[in-house]
Amino acid sequence: MRLLVKNGHVLDPATGRNGNFDILVEDGKIRRVAPDIVVRVEKVLDAGGCYVMPGLIDMHVHLREPGFEKKETIFTGSRAAAKGGFTTVCAMPNTKPVTDNPYAVSDIVRQAERESIVHVLPVGAMTVGQRGEQVTDIEGMKAEGIVGVSEDGKSVMNADVCRQAMIRAAKADVLVMDHCEDKNLAGKGVLNAGARAIALEVEGISNAVEDVIVARDILLAKETGARLHLCHCSTKDSVLLTYLARQEGLPVTAEVCPHHFTLCDMDIQSADTNYKMNPPLRSPEDVEALKEGLKSGIIDVIATDHAPHTQEEKNLPLSEAPFGIVGLETALSLTWTELVLTGYLTPMEMVEKMSWNPAQILGIKKGTLKEGQMADITVFDPSIVYTIDKSKFASKGRNTPFDGREVQGQVRATVVKGKVVYFAK
């Protein structure tokens, strides 16, 4: 099977290509990148007026399977990913049962091979059952395919257990993907500690809830030699602490989600649970710090923390509804609208943070359109203006604060291993 992607503007950080090129794909791999390729092929994908990018990689996704199939499945989540331009997603381990052993990892890998139209890379739990007591078999899970370990949804609160997990992860050369939340400081917090939490009569979540664990785990990474990736950073001091870690030469990277650089707590006008996520929407000052962190390169990655829930769950009162929103199908448009059109990122820098940098951090051979590489490709039209409509999501989840929001830029096609898995009609 040969595919020709024609007339597109290629953006490839790995090669520096930033101009009009055609891409010839054969047997699932990129065979040639050059202007005006003329060759007989089975399929032509016209990318005129579009950017052609290495397939996007989302380091932080909740596919909810096994155990929470009412919220999402590997089947539906992969289709949401493809519609959003993502060709690879990292599936977090807080499923039921928890992904905390080699057998659970192999089950996810096999199911993804059967049902997913994108690459699914499992993330294993740091502790058995995510109970924070006993470190998992990280080496065994790596052998079955994990790309990292995480206690996502919570932190390992016992510092010694966290240290032991980092020692084992460092020995196995496995990335530690860190949800930073001091549960004792968080208490029963619902929204960012501030005026909106007070007005809506719910408990607040202070910045220190995140910052304390960020600082602790950077120090533990320094001691153990573990590669540390800070998930869904939301505070200005998370950016500062990441900067200081890098100044010391520590292997610390960080991600920000589109909702945290697009919205602040003052955007919450009512007890709408679609604005409830963890970490919460922070202050305007924090939002600006996150944007500047992305602009300066302190923050390496844009990830979604895609967290689908049922409508019944999100219909509960604000204090009782679960944390989390969906993000796979809106991330690229929000990034283009909020960061590129406003001058915080160039188009090439956007691709770095959504494809090349994630690949480098995960240590996978993706994130580039080099000849010989697997043909994972995203075609993105930067000119299309549209209104986000949650009723049209491929995800089971409809829990988004962006329903009805006008954005610019839309995915036109997604190619995985040389096969067109999504095409916008």
Disulfide bonds with the S-S distance in Angstrom:
none
